[in-house]
Amino acid sequence: MTAIKIDGRATAKKINAQSAEQTRKLTQKGVIPGLAVIMVGDDPASAIYVRNKERKAAKLQFNSVVKHLPADASQAEVIALVQRYNEDPQIHAILVQSPLPSHLDEEAVVMAIDPRKDVDGLHPENLGQLFAQVGENFPVACTPKGIMTLLSQYQISLPGKRVVMVGRSRLVGKPLLALLNNANATVTLAHRHTTDLAGLTRSADIVIVAVGQADLITREMIKPGAVVIDVGMNRDENGQLTGDVAKDVEDVAGYLTPVPGGVGPMTIATLMQQTIQLAAWQTGQVVD
């Protein structure tokens, strides 16, 4: 058996086409979605991500602002910039690119973002609404939201399914746990302190891994026919992009997201999609 590849690029292309049409309609009503991205320092991977976001925003004809601060920028400077975008009615979504330099308090920066403009869905107010399953118009972390879109696109049923989520970051693991739980899946959250990880993953209908450790999940750890979602982004000895899932998993899984071309394209597509939603919510418009 060879796993069916879950094509994130194709799904992202559909979402981007919808986003372009929604942006056109909002623009006709005098609303141009505004996205501000703040990058501090010169992390090479972050620079690539920010450039890709900027290109996609420009292609969709957003009001796109990228502010690059030096690596030695102070906490006060970063928060002052966040506050400036909080108060700017032309900016509907704010993203502070992670990781930040070690001298900065990332938690304080997240807390400074207006929850209504928190396009990454990291503010405790937005996470609280997600976990409590209350409210409607609040942002959700883009990678988890994109993964849920992929599962839906491939008609992968969630109610009653056993899911093992490996990785408990606030950006992926925790919000994805809430989304899956809200969709009536039975979710186990595993992490570096979990004992017998292989025993857990072998019992799962769906395995999602977001750790940043190449080949963490091997074919012996996967139940035949399981769905495997690889969020990992690593570089091998040749500089090639690789995930957290070993290549031979494709011989036992039923569905598998490739790296690259799986979850990655969905993150940026979902970021653009959510920026449009935030612009509509803040201006009282409706997008369909």
Secondary structure as a PSIPRED ss2 file (coil, helix, strand):
# PSIPRED VFORMAT (PSIPRED V4.0)

   1 M C   1.000  0.000  0.000
   2 T C   1.000  0.000  0.000
   3 A C   1.000  0.000  0.000
   4 I E   0.000  0.000  1.000
   5 K E   0.000  0.000  1.000
   6 I C   1.000  0.000  0.000
   7 D C   1.000  0.000  0.000
   8 G H   0.000  1.000  0.000
   9 R H   0.000  1.000  0.000
  10 A H   0.000  1.000  0.000
  11 T H   0.000  1.000  0.000
  12 A H   0.000  1.000  0.000
  13 K H   0.000  1.000  0.000
  14 K H   0.000  1.000  0.000
  15 I H   0.000  1.000  0.000
  16 N H   0.000  1.000  0.000
  17 A H   0.000  1.000  0.000
  18 Q H   0.000  1.000  0.000
  19 S H   0.000  1.000  0.000
  20 A H   0.000  1.000  0.000
  21 E H   0.000  1.000  0.000
  22 Q H   0.000  1.000  0.000
  23 T H   0.000  1.000  0.000
  24 R H   0.000  1.000  0.000
  25 K H   0.000  1.000  0.000
  26 L H   0.000  1.000  0.000
  27 T H   0.000  1.000  0.000
  28 Q H   0.000  1.000  0.000
  29 K C   1.000  0.000  0.000
  30 G C   1.000  0.000  0.000
  31 V C   1.000  0.000  0.000
  32 I C   1.000  0.000  0.000
  33 P C   1.000  0.000  0.000
  34 G E   0.000  0.000  1.000
  35 L E   0.000  0.000  1.000
  36 A E   0.000  0.000  1.000
  37 V E   0.000  0.000  1.000
  38 I E   0.000  0.000  1.000
  39 M E   0.000  0.000  1.000
  40 V E   0.000  0.000  1.000
  41 G C   1.000  0.000  0.000
  42 D C   1.000  0.000  0.000
  43 D C   1.000  0.000  0.000
  44 P H   0.000  1.000  0.000
  45 A H   0.000  1.000  0.000
  46 S H   0.000  1.000  0.000
  47 A H   0.000  1.000  0.000
  48 I H   0.000  1.000  0.000
  49 Y H   0.000  1.000  0.000
  50 V H   0.000  1.000  0.000
  51 R H   0.000  1.000  0.000
  52 N H   0.000  1.000  0.000
  53 K H   0.000  1.000  0.000
  54 E H   0.000  1.000  0.000
  55 R H   0.000  1.000  0.000
  56 K H   0.000  1.000  0.000
  57 A H   0.000  1.000  0.000
  58 A H   0.000  1.000  0.000
  59 K H   0.000  1.000  0.000
  60 L C   1.000  0.000  0.000
  61 Q C   1.000  0.000  0.000
  62 F C   1.000  0.000  0.000
  63 N E   0.000  0.000  1.000
  64 S E   0.000  0.000  1.000
  65 V E   0.000  0.000  1.000
  66 V E   0.000  0.000  1.000
  67 K E   0.000  0.000  1.000
  68 H E   0.000  0.000  1.000
  69 L E   0.000  0.000  1.000
  70 P C   1.000  0.000  0.000
  71 A C   1.000  0.000  0.000
  72 D C   1.000  0.000  0.000
  73 A C   1.000  0.000  0.000
  74 S C   1.000  0.000  0.000
  75 Q H   0.000  1.000  0.000
  76 A H   0.000  1.000  0.000
  77 E H   0.000  1.000  0.000
  78 V H   0.000  1.000  0.000
  79 I H   0.000  1.000  0.000
  80 A H   0.000  1.000  0.000
  81 L H   0.000  1.000  0.000
  82 V H   0.000  1.000  0.000
  83 Q H   0.000  1.000  0.000
  84 R H   0.000  1.000  0.000
  85 Y H   0.000  1.000  0.000
  86 N H   0.000  1.000  0.000
  87 E C   1.000  0.000  0.000
  88 D C   1.000  0.000  0.000
  89 P C   1.000  0.000  0.000
  90 Q C   1.000  0.000  0.000
  91 I C   1.000  0.000  0.000
  92 H C   1.000  0.000  0.000
  93 A E   0.000  0.000  1.000
  94 I E   0.000  0.000  1.000
  95 L E   0.000  0.000  1.000
  96 V E   0.000  0.000  1.000
  97 Q C   1.000  0.000  0.000
  98 S C   1.000  0.000  0.000
  99 P C   1.000  0.000  0.000
 100 L C   1.000  0.000  0.000
 101 P C   1.000  0.000  0.000
 102 S C   1.000  0.000  0.000
 103 H C   1.000  0.000  0.000
 104 L C   1.000  0.000  0.000
 105 D C   1.000  0.000  0.000
 106 E H   0.000  1.000  0.000
 107 E H   0.000  1.000  0.000
 108 A H   0.000  1.000  0.000
 109 V H   0.000  1.000  0.000
 110 V H   0.000  1.000  0.000
 111 M H   0.000  1.000  0.000
 112 A H   0.000  1.000  0.000
 113 I C   1.000  0.000  0.000
 114 D C   1.000  0.000  0.000
 115 P H   0.000  1.000  0.000
 116 R H   0.000  1.000  0.000
 117 K H   0.000  1.000  0.000
 118 D E   0.000  0.000  1.000
 119 V C   1.000  0.000  0.000
 120 D C   1.000  0.000  0.000
 121 G C   1.000  0.000  0.000
 122 L C   1.000  0.000  0.000
 123 H C   1.000  0.000  0.000
 124 P H   0.000  1.000  0.000
 125 E H   0.000  1.000  0.000
 126 N H   0.000  1.000  0.000
 127 L H   0.000  1.000  0.000
 128 G H   0.000  1.000  0.000
 129 Q H   0.000  1.000  0.000
 130 L H   0.000  1.000  0.000
 131 F H   0.000  1.000  0.000
 132 A H   0.000  1.000  0.000
 133 Q C   1.000  0.000  0.000
 134 V C   1.000  0.000  0.000
 135 G C   1.000  0.000  0.000
 136 E C   1.000  0.000  0.000
 137 N C   1.000  0.000  0.000
 138 F C   1.000  0.000  0.000
 139 P C   1.000  0.000  0.000
 140 V C   1.000  0.000  0.000
 141 A C   1.000  0.000  0.000
 142 C H   0.000  1.000  0.000
 143 T H   0.000  1.000  0.000
 144 P H   0.000  1.000  0.000
 145 K H   0.000  1.000  0.000
 146 G H   0.000  1.000  0.000
 147 I H   0.000  1.000  0.000
 148 M H   0.000  1.000  0.000
 149 T H   0.000  1.000  0.000
 150 L H   0.000  1.000  0.000
 151 L H   0.000  1.000  0.000
 152 S H   0.000  1.000  0.000
 153 Q H   0.000  1.000  0.000
 154 Y C   1.000  0.000  0.000
 155 Q C   1.000  0.000  0.000
 156 I C   1.000  0.000  0.000
 157 S C   1.000  0.000  0.000
 158 L C   1.000  0.000  0.000
 159 P C   1.000  0.000  0.000
 160 G C   1.000  0.000  0.000
 161 K C   1.000  0.000  0.000
 162 R E   0.000  0.000  1.000
 163 V E   0.000  0.000  1.000
 164 V E   0.000  0.000  1.000
 165 M E   0.000  0.000  1.000
 166 V E   0.000  0.000  1.000
 167 G C   1.000  0.000  0.000
 168 R C   1.000  0.000  0.000
 169 S C   1.000  0.000  0.000
 170 R C   1.000  0.000  0.000
 171 L C   1.000  0.000  0.000
 172 V C   1.000  0.000  0.000
 173 G H   0.000  1.000  0.000
 174 K H   0.000  1.000  0.000
 175 P H   0.000  1.000  0.000
 176 L H   0.000  1.000  0.000
 177 L H   0.000  1.000  0.000
 178 A H   0.000  1.000  0.000
 179 L H   0.000  1.000  0.000
 180 L H   0.000  1.000  0.000
 181 N H   0.000  1.000  0.000
 182 N H   0.000  1.000  0.000
 183 A C   1.000  0.000  0.000
 184 N C   1.000  0.000  0.000
 185 A C   1.000  0.000  0.000
 186 T E   0.000  0.000  1.000
 187 V E   0.000  0.000  1.000
 188 T E   0.000  0.000  1.000
 189 L E   0.000  0.000  1.000
 190 A E   0.000  0.000  1.000
 191 H C   1.000  0.000  0.000
 192 R C   1.000  0.000  0.000
 193 H C   1.000  0.000  0.000
 194 T C   1.000  0.000  0.000
 195 T C   1.000  0.000  0.000
 196 D C   1.000  0.000  0.000
 197 L H   0.000  1.000  0.000
 198 A H   0.000  1.000  0.000
 199 G H   0.000  1.000  0.000
 200 L H   0.000  1.000  0.000
 201 T H   0.000  1.000  0.000
 202 R H   0.000  1.000  0.000
 203 S C   1.000  0.000  0.000
 204 A C   1.000  0.000  0.000
 205 D C   1.000  0.000  0.000
 206 I E   0.000  0.000  1.000
 207 V E   0.000  0.000  1.000
 208 I E   0.000  0.000  1.000
 209 V E   0.000  0.000  1.000
 210 A C   1.000  0.000  0.000
 211 V C   1.000  0.000  0.000
 212 G C   1.000  0.000  0.000
 213 Q C   1.000  0.000  0.000
 214 A C   1.000  0.000  0.000
 215 D C   1.000  0.000  0.000
 216 L C   1.000  0.000  0.000
 217 I E   0.000  0.000  1.000
 218 T C   1.000  0.000  0.000
 219 R H   0.000  1.000  0.000
 220 E H   0.000  1.000  0.000
 221 M H   0.000  1.000  0.000
 222 I C   1.000  0.000  0.000
 223 K C   1.000  0.000  0.000
 224 P C   1.000  0.000  0.000
 225 G C   1.000  0.000  0.000
 226 A C   1.000  0.000  0.000
 227 V E   0.000  0.000  1.000
 228 V E   0.000  0.000  1.000
 229 I E   0.000  0.000  1.000
 230 D E   0.000  0.000  1.000
 231 V C   1.000  0.000  0.000
 232 G C   1.000  0.000  0.000
 233 M C   1.000  0.000  0.000
 234 N E   0.000  0.000  1.000
 235 R E   0.000  0.000  1.000
 236 D C   1.000  0.000  0.000
 237 E C   1.000  0.000  0.000
 238 N C   1.000  0.000  0.000
 239 G C   1.000  0.000  0.000
 240 Q C   1.000  0.000  0.000
 241 L E   0.000  0.000  1.000
 242 T E   0.000  0.000  1.000
 243 G C   1.000  0.000  0.000
 244 D C   1.000  0.000  0.000
 245 V E   0.000  0.000  1.000
 246 A C   1.000  0.000  0.000
 247 K H   0.000  1.000  0.000
 248 D H   0.000  1.000  0.000
 249 V H   0.000  1.000  0.000
 250 E H   0.000  1.000  0.000
 251 D H   0.000  1.000  0.000
 252 V C   1.000  0.000  0.000
 253 A C   1.000  0.000  0.000
 254 G C   1.000  0.000  0.000
 255 Y E   0.000  0.000  1.000
 256 L E   0.000  0.000  1.000
 257 T C   1.000  0.000  0.000
 258 P C   1.000  0.000  0.000
 259 V C   1.000  0.000  0.000
 260 P C   1.000  0.000  0.000
 261 G C   1.000  0.000  0.000
 262 G C   1.000  0.000  0.000
 263 V H   0.000  1.000  0.000
 264 G H   0.000  1.000  0.000
 265 P H   0.000  1.000  0.000
 266 M H   0.000  1.000  0.000
 267 T H   0.000  1.000  0.000
 268 I H   0.000  1.000  0.000
 269 A H   0.000  1.000  0.000
 270 T H   0.000  1.000  0.000
 271 L H   0.000  1.000  0.000
 272 M H   0.000  1.000  0.000
 273 Q H   0.000  1.000  0.000
 274 Q H   0.000  1.000  0.000
 275 T H   0.000  1.000  0.000
 276 I H   0.000  1.000  0.000
 277 Q H   0.000  1.000  0.000
 278 L H   0.000  1.000  0.000
 279 A H   0.000  1.000  0.000
 280 A H   0.000  1.000  0.000
 281 W H   0.000  1.000  0.000
 282 Q H   0.000  1.000  0.000
 283 T H   0.000  1.000  0.000
 284 G C   1.000  0.000  0.000
 285 Q C   1.000  0.000  0.000
 286 V C   1.000  0.000  0.000
 287 V C   1.000  0.000  0.000
 288 D C   1.000  0.000  0.000
